[in-house]
Structure formats: structure tokens, C-alpha cells
Amino acid sequence: MRFRRVKAEGQGFYHIISRTVAGLFLFGTSGERCNAAEKFLSMARSHSAFSGVQILDYTLMSNHFHLVCFVPEPRLLSIDEVLERIEALYGPQFVQTLRAQQARFAEQADGLEQFNRLLDPYRRRMNDFSIFLKELKGGFAQWYNRQRKRYGALWAERFKSVLLEGGQALATVVAYVGLNPVRAGLCEDPKDYRYCGYAEAVAKGTPEAMEGIRIVLGLPPEASAQELSREYRKLLFRRGALGSKNKAPAFDMAKAQEVVEQEEGELSVQEQLRCKIRYFSDGVILGSRSFVEDHCQRLKQKLGYRRKSGPSALKFLRPGTLWVFRNLRIRIFG
């Protein structure tokens, strides 16, 4: 008989691992764009926004994935909050249909009660990481099988989960997850592995990735992006320099000391730019504002290119240092 899944009463942190059936390779690990990985992460963010299960960190390996999640204290959501979450997963058109039903119910004496009953099945799917994982994995499997004209199960046995205490236990597991690609020999630095939370934070600085790091580190909401990146990098290298009975250290002590003590977790401007450049769109123009504007005008004259907005400043540098023709992609993934 399999052991019953352990869940916290109220809020809790969890480390989740799930593997593919027969070790099937799903996700690319070469650093190039992988459609399956992009789709999985896009779906993960949508299901996270719907369920309220927050993804603090992740790493996608070729035949399995790690997620570190936070499930907040359950609370009663207003109708507007429920509809906002539904929109994150099903889209605005679906919510427009629900709004129309809400308007019709409003004309009846018990209309509010009826509409809440209509929303109850959605509410029951929220704030539960088992349902979150079931729907994410099931939805992705359907997409993947359609893409590959494939049939049958995609995932192996049920996913594994470990309930974590906040603080040191959480930070230790997050470091383990972030260091997976380094220990597997896929990269020498976790920032260079495309499909992990740390690389997303460094390369894109998405609010989701930065907030996950903040919670893991236990820093206040006003902590800057630079501070979050710096402290998280120091955490990874401190933990990575420690071996165990079964695993060798991910970094030698000298490298860890260099990052933690000499660099204080800071990435140079060149390293930050190198991480971010992978996510620029094709045909980027990079330079001073006047340089980018000049070439924008040439594009308009030669190609009839139309664009309302001007150059975008790279926010991770000092104000006005470098500008780009096309900013980093607004979408989280893809």
C-alpha cells in the first residue's frame, strides 16, 4: 500500500518531482529553445495563477521536472477574484460568458446564490497542489500527444512530494533543485541553464521568478531585484560547494569563495547582458538611445516599418546606459 501524501494544515511549502514514462526525453537541455519546455512552463504559470499554488522555483531536466511550490492559507475568494483566476487559465472570452450569466442571475431573487453555486466547482480546484499537478500534467500530456501523434501515458508513477519547513529546509531544497543541471554536467553555472527559475530571474526578471526568490530567501517585499539575485546566487554557490555521501560538490571551494566573498554574488554587466541576450527577439539593435532611434528611422524609410513605441532601456543597467530596438519579450515564456 502506497504511503498517503503528506499535506500541511493551512499553508505549506513542497518539493515536487515527476518523471516521464520509460525515461522519455521531453525537454531539451542544450540551451536552445525547446517547444515542449516552453509550453510546459506557460501552462504551469497559467495553472498556478488559477489555483493559487505559487511556483517558487523549478528546473526542467530531460525526463523529469522539479517544482518548489508554496500553497497559501486557504481563504474565501470574492466573485471577482474567482473570475480573475478563471481568466488566467481559460481566457477573457470564457469569463465574458460567465459575466453574462452573472448578469442574468442578478435579475433573480436568489441570483447571487445561484452564481456562487456555478463557481463552486472552480473554487474546489483551487489551493490544492495535488489538483494543480494533476491538471498541469494531464493538460500537457494531451498537448504533447497531439503534437507527436502519440497515444498512451506520458508520465510515470504518481508525482513525489515532500513537505518542507520554511527557512533553512526550504533554502536547501531550492539550492538542490537549482544545482541539478550543474551536477548533471549540463552547465558550469546555474544561470546558464535555460529552463530553471534562476535563469528566468536573471535573464528576464519576471515578477513570478523574482517573488519566488524573495520568499525562499525570506527577504522583505521592498528588496530590490539586484539584492534578490545577489543573495540567491550566494545561496547556490554556498550549497553547491558542499558534497554529500552520494553526490560530489557542484563547485570547488575556490569558485564558491570567489562568487560569495569576492564578487558578493554580483554578476558583471557583461554576464547579465549575455544571459538576457538569449531572450531578445531576432533583429535586435543594441546601443545608445540615439543609435537605436537612428536605425529605427532607417527601418521606417527603407522598409516602411511602423512602430508606435520607441527604443526600450535595459532596466538592469544604470538608467540610460543601453537601449534596445525590441525589448525583452513581454510574455513570460515563448
C-alpha positions as CSV (number, residue, x, y, z in Angstrom):
1,M,0.0,0.0,0.0
2,R,1.5,3.3,-1.0
3,F,2.1,6.0,1.6
4,R,-0.5,8.6,1.9
5,R,0.6,12.1,0.6
6,V,1.5,14.4,3.4
7,K,0.0,17.9,3.3
8,A,0.2,20.8,5.7
9,E,-2.8,22.1,7.6
10,G,-3.1,25.6,6.1
11,Q,-0.1,27.0,4.2
12,G,2.9,24.9,3.3
13,F,6.0,24.5,1.1
14,Y,6.5,21.5,-1.2
15,H,9.2,20.0,-3.3
16,I,7.6,18.1,-6.2
17,I,9.3,15.7,-8.6
18,S,7.6,13.9,-11.6
19,R,9.3,11.6,-14.2
20,T,8.3,10.6,-17.7
21,V,7.2,7.1,-18.6
22,A,10.1,4.8,-19.6
23,G,12.6,7.8,-19.2
24,L,11.2,9.5,-22.3
25,F,13.1,12.7,-23.1
26,L,10.6,15.6,-23.2
27,F,12.6,18.7,-22.5
28,G,15.7,20.0,-24.3
29,T,18.8,20.6,-22.2
30,S,21.2,22.0,-24.8
31,G,20.4,25.7,-24.1
32,E,18.4,26.0,-27.3
33,R,14.7,26.9,-27.3
34,C,12.6,23.8,-26.7
35,N,8.9,24.0,-27.6
36,A,7.8,21.3,-25.1
37,A,9.6,23.1,-22.3
38,E,8.2,26.5,-23.3
39,K,4.7,25.0,-23.4
40,F,5.0,23.2,-20.1
41,L,6.2,26.4,-18.3
42,S,3.5,28.5,-19.9
43,M,0.9,26.0,-18.8
44,A,2.4,25.8,-15.3
45,R,2.1,29.6,-14.9
46,S,-1.5,29.6,-16.1
47,H,-2.5,26.8,-13.7
48,S,-0.5,28.4,-10.9
49,A,-2.5,31.7,-11.4
50,F,-5.7,29.8,-11.4
51,S,-5.1,27.5,-8.4
52,G,-3.2,30.0,-6.2
53,V,-0.4,27.4,-5.9
54,Q,2.7,29.6,-6.2
55,I,5.8,28.2,-8.1
56,L,8.8,29.5,-6.2
57,D,11.5,27.7,-8.2
58,Y,11.8,25.0,-10.9
59,T,14.1,23.0,-13.0
60,L,13.2,21.0,-16.1
61,M,15.5,18.2,-16.9
62,S,15.2,16.0,-20.0
63,N,13.0,13.3,-18.5
64,H,11.7,14.8,-15.2
65,F,11.0,18.1,-13.6
66,H,11.3,19.7,-10.1
67,L,8.9,22.3,-8.7
68,V,9.2,24.1,-5.4
69,C,5.7,25.4,-4.6
70,F,4.0,27.4,-1.9
71,V,0.4,26.7,-1.0
72,P,-1.0,29.7,0.9
73,E,-3.5,29.7,3.7
74,P,-7.0,29.0,2.3
75,R,-9.3,32.0,2.3
76,L,-12.7,32.8,0.9
77,L,-12.3,34.4,-2.5
78,S,-14.7,37.1,-3.8
79,I,-16.6,36.5,-7.1
80,D,-14.2,39.0,-8.8
81,E,-11.2,37.2,-7.5
82,V,-12.5,33.8,-8.7
83,L,-13.3,35.2,-12.1
84,E,-9.8,36.7,-12.4
85,R,-8.3,33.3,-11.6
86,I,-10.5,31.6,-14.2
87,E,-9.5,34.1,-16.8
88,A,-5.8,33.3,-16.2
89,L,-6.5,29.7,-17.2
90,Y,-9.4,29.9,-19.6
91,G,-9.0,33.3,-21.1
92,P,-11.1,36.5,-21.2
93,Q,-13.7,35.2,-23.7
94,F,-14.7,32.4,-21.3
95,V,-15.0,34.9,-18.4
96,Q,-17.2,37.2,-20.6
97,T,-19.6,34.3,-20.9
98,L,-19.6,33.8,-17.1
99,R,-20.2,37.6,-16.6
100,A,-23.2,37.4,-18.9
101,Q,-24.6,34.6,-16.8
102,Q,-23.9,36.6,-13.7
103,A,-25.9,39.5,-15.2
104,R,-28.8,37.2,-15.9
105,F,-28.7,35.7,-12.4
106,A,-28.7,39.2,-10.9
107,E,-32.3,39.6,-12.1
108,Q,-33.5,36.8,-9.9
109,A,-34.1,36.9,-6.1
110,D,-31.6,34.1,-5.4
111,G,-29.3,35.1,-8.3
112,L,-26.1,35.6,-6.1
113,E,-26.5,32.2,-4.6
114,Q,-27.0,30.6,-8.0
115,F,-24.0,32.2,-9.5
116,N,-21.9,31.2,-6.5
117,R,-23.0,27.6,-7.0
118,L,-21.9,27.9,-10.6
119,L,-18.4,29.0,-9.4
120,D,-18.1,26.4,-6.7
121,P,-16.6,23.6,-8.9
122,Y,-13.8,26.1,-9.8
123,R,-13.3,27.1,-6.2
124,R,-12.9,23.4,-5.2
125,R,-10.0,23.0,-7.6
126,M,-8.1,25.9,-6.1
127,N,-5.5,25.9,-3.3
128,D,-4.7,22.2,-3.7
129,F,-1.3,21.2,-5.1
130,S,-2.5,17.7,-6.0
131,I,-5.2,19.1,-8.2
132,F,-2.7,21.6,-9.6
133,L,-0.2,18.9,-10.6
134,K,-2.9,16.6,-11.9
135,E,-4.4,19.2,-14.2
136,L,-1.0,20.6,-15.3
137,K,0.4,17.1,-16.2
138,G,-2.8,15.9,-17.8
139,G,-3.2,19.0,-19.9
140,F,0.4,18.9,-21.0
141,A,0.2,15.2,-21.9
142,Q,-2.8,15.9,-24.1
143,W,-0.9,18.7,-25.9
144,Y,2.3,16.6,-26.3
145,N,0.5,13.6,-27.6
146,R,-1.4,15.6,-30.2
147,Q,1.8,17.3,-31.3
148,R,3.6,14.0,-31.7
149,K,0.6,11.9,-32.9
150,R,1.3,9.8,-29.9
151,Y,-1.0,7.7,-27.6
152,G,-0.8,6.5,-24.0
153,A,0.6,7.6,-20.7
154,L,3.3,10.3,-20.7
155,W,4.1,10.4,-17.0
156,A,5.4,7.5,-14.9
157,E,4.2,6.8,-11.3
158,R,2.4,9.5,-9.3
159,F,4.5,12.5,-8.6
160,K,6.6,12.6,-5.4
161,S,6.2,15.4,-2.9
162,V,8.0,16.5,0.2
163,L,6.5,18.9,2.7
164,L,9.1,21.5,3.6
165,E,9.6,23.8,6.6
166,G,10.3,27.4,5.6
167,G,13.7,28.8,6.2
168,Q,16.8,26.6,6.1
169,A,15.0,23.4,4.8
170,L,13.3,25.4,2.0
171,A,16.5,27.1,1.0
172,T,18.5,23.8,1.0
173,V,16.0,22.1,-1.3
174,V,15.8,25.1,-3.6
175,A,19.6,25.1,-4.0
176,Y,19.4,21.4,-4.7
177,V,16.8,22.0,-7.5
178,G,18.8,24.9,-9.0
179,L,22.0,22.9,-9.0
180,N,20.6,19.8,-10.8
181,P,21.9,20.9,-14.2
182,V,25.4,21.6,-12.9
183,R,25.6,18.2,-11.2
184,A,24.4,16.6,-14.4
185,G,27.2,18.3,-16.3
186,L,24.8,20.3,-18.5
187,C,26.4,23.7,-17.5
188,E,29.0,25.1,-15.2
189,D,26.8,27.8,-13.7
190,P,23.1,27.5,-13.0
191,K,22.4,30.9,-14.6
192,D,23.4,29.3,-17.9
193,Y,20.8,26.6,-17.9
194,R,17.8,27.9,-19.8
195,Y,15.0,26.1,-18.1
196,C,15.3,26.8,-14.4
197,G,13.9,29.5,-12.1
198,Y,17.3,31.2,-11.5
199,A,18.0,31.6,-15.2
200,E,14.5,33.1,-15.7
201,A,15.1,35.6,-12.9
202,V,18.5,36.6,-14.3
203,A,17.5,36.7,-18.0
204,K,14.0,38.0,-17.8
205,G,13.5,39.3,-14.3
206,T,9.8,38.2,-14.4
207,P,7.8,39.1,-11.3
208,E,6.9,35.5,-10.7
209,A,10.6,34.4,-10.6
210,M,11.7,37.3,-8.5
211,E,8.9,36.9,-6.0
212,G,9.7,33.2,-5.7
213,I,13.3,34.0,-4.8
214,R,12.2,36.6,-2.3
215,I,10.0,34.1,-0.5
216,V,12.7,31.5,-0.4
217,L,15.3,33.9,1.0
218,G,12.8,35.4,3.5
219,L,13.5,38.9,2.3
220,P,11.0,41.8,2.7
221,P,8.8,42.9,-0.2
222,E,10.8,46.1,-0.8
223,A,14.0,44.1,-1.5
224,S,15.5,45.1,-4.9
225,A,15.9,42.8,-7.8
226,Q,19.7,43.2,-7.6
227,E,19.6,42.2,-3.9
228,L,17.5,39.2,-4.6
229,S,19.7,38.0,-7.5
230,R,22.9,38.6,-5.4
231,E,21.7,36.7,-2.3
232,Y,20.2,33.8,-4.3
233,R,23.5,33.4,-6.2
234,K,25.4,33.3,-3.0
235,L,23.0,30.6,-1.7
236,L,23.5,28.4,-4.7
237,F,27.3,28.6,-4.6
238,R,27.5,28.1,-0.8
239,R,25.3,25.0,-1.1
240,G,27.0,23.9,-4.3
241,A,30.4,23.7,-2.7
242,L,29.1,21.1,-0.2
243,G,29.1,17.5,-1.2
244,S,27.3,14.5,0.4
245,K,27.8,10.8,0.8
246,N,26.1,10.2,-2.7
247,K,26.9,13.5,-4.5
248,A,30.1,15.3,-5.2
249,P,30.2,19.1,-4.8
250,A,28.8,21.1,-7.8
251,F,31.6,23.7,-7.4
252,D,35.1,23.6,-6.0
253,M,35.6,25.6,-2.8
254,A,37.7,28.2,-4.6
255,K,35.0,29.0,-7.1
256,A,32.4,29.2,-4.4
257,Q,34.6,31.6,-2.3
258,E,35.2,33.8,-5.4
259,V,31.4,34.2,-6.0
260,V,30.4,34.6,-2.4
261,E,33.3,36.6,-0.9
262,Q,35.0,38.4,-3.8
263,E,32.0,39.0,-6.1
264,E,29.4,39.0,-3.3
265,G,27.0,37.3,-5.6
266,E,27.1,40.1,-8.2
267,L,27.1,39.3,-11.9
268,S,29.0,41.7,-14.1
269,V,27.2,43.8,-16.7
270,Q,28.7,41.6,-19.4
271,E,27.4,38.4,-17.8
272,Q,23.9,39.9,-17.2
273,L,23.8,41.0,-20.8
274,R,24.9,37.6,-22.0
275,C,22.1,35.9,-20.0
276,K,19.5,38.4,-21.3
277,I,20.5,38.4,-24.9
278,R,19.2,34.9,-25.4
279,Y,15.7,36.2,-24.9
280,F,15.9,39.1,-27.3
281,S,13.8,38.8,-30.5
282,D,15.6,38.5,-33.9
283,G,16.9,41.7,-35.4
284,V,17.6,43.5,-32.2
285,I,19.5,46.8,-32.3
286,L,21.6,47.4,-29.2
287,G,23.3,50.7,-28.2
288,S,22.7,54.2,-27.1
289,R,19.3,55.7,-27.4
290,S,20.3,57.9,-30.3
291,F,21.9,54.9,-32.1
292,V,18.8,52.8,-31.8
293,E,16.5,55.7,-32.8
294,D,18.6,56.4,-35.8
295,H,18.3,52.8,-37.0
296,C,14.6,52.8,-36.3
297,Q,14.2,55.7,-38.6
298,R,16.2,53.9,-41.3
299,L,13.9,50.9,-41.0
300,K,10.9,53.1,-41.4
301,Q,12.3,54.8,-44.5
302,K,13.6,51.6,-46.2
303,L,11.0,49.0,-45.2
304,G,8.0,51.1,-44.3
305,Y,8.4,49.6,-40.8
306,R,5.7,51.0,-38.4
307,R,6.1,51.1,-34.7
308,K,4.5,53.5,-32.2
309,S,6.8,52.9,-29.3
310,G,10.5,54.0,-29.3
311,P,13.6,52.2,-28.0
312,S,13.5,50.5,-24.6
313,A,16.1,50.9,-21.9
314,L,17.6,47.8,-20.4
315,K,16.4,48.1,-16.8
316,F,19.1,46.0,-15.2
317,L,21.8,48.6,-16.1
318,R,22.2,52.2,-14.9
319,P,19.5,54.4,-16.4
320,G,20.2,55.3,-20.0
321,T,23.2,53.0,-20.4
322,L,22.0,50.7,-23.1
323,W,18.8,50.6,-25.2
324,V,17.3,48.0,-27.5
325,F,15.0,48.2,-30.5
326,R,12.8,45.4,-29.2
327,N,12.5,44.9,-25.5
328,L,12.7,41.5,-23.9
329,R,9.6,39.6,-24.7
330,I,6.6,40.6,-22.6
331,R,5.2,37.1,-22.5
332,I,6.6,35.0,-19.6
333,F,7.6,32.2,-21.9
334,G,7.9,31.6,-25.6
